[in-house]
Amino acid sequence: MEHCRTGGPPDTAWIMDERDRDAKELASKCGLFFRAIFVPSLAQALEPSRSPAEKQAREDRLRERLARDSIRIDHLVAHRCG
């Protein structure tokens, strides 16, 4: 590959939060994104013996942290050119 560029859609949850200023809603959306992308592999590798209550507690802590320390996450996609 000789050239590659990146691009992609902006973080719509962040853009909506800038308008609405609802930290809990932003944390919920970020948590769902994190859950969809990372939790399956993390759960398989780190938590095979955890109870459903322990797994839910981990997700609750994640949402609390995201509400407190949110950042914008623009989604990057690599495009192969040439």
SULQUI-V736767 format. One record per residue. N is the residue number from 1. SS is DSSP state (2 for helix, 1 for strand, 0 for the rest). NEAR is the number of other C-alpha atoms within 8 Angstrom. Layout:
N;SS;NEAR  N;SS;NEAR
This chain:
1;0;6  2;0;5  3;1;7  4;1;9  5;1;8  6;1;8  7;1;9  8;0;8  9;0;7  10;0;7  11;0;10  12;2;6  13;2;9  14;2;11  15;2;8  16;2;9  17;2;12  18;2;7  19;2;6  20;2;6  21;0;7  22;0;7  23;2;9  24;2;8  25;2;8  26;2;14  27;2;13  28;2;9  29;2;9  30;2;11  31;2;12  32;2;8  33;2;8  34;2;9  35;2;9  36;2;8  37;2;7  38;2;8  39;2;9  40;2;9  41;2;7  42;2;9  43;2;9  44;2;8  45;2;7  46;2;6  47;0;8  48;0;7  49;0;4  50;0;7  51;0;6  52;2;6  53;2;6  54;2;8  55;2;9  56;2;8  57;2;8  58;2;8  59;2;9  60;2;8  61;2;8  62;2;9  63;2;13  64;2;9  65;2;9  66;2;12  67;2;11  68;2;7  69;0;6  70;0;9  71;0;5  72;0;6  73;0;7  74;0;8  75;0;9  76;0;8  77;1;7  78;1;8  79;1;8  80;1;8  81;1;8  82;0;5
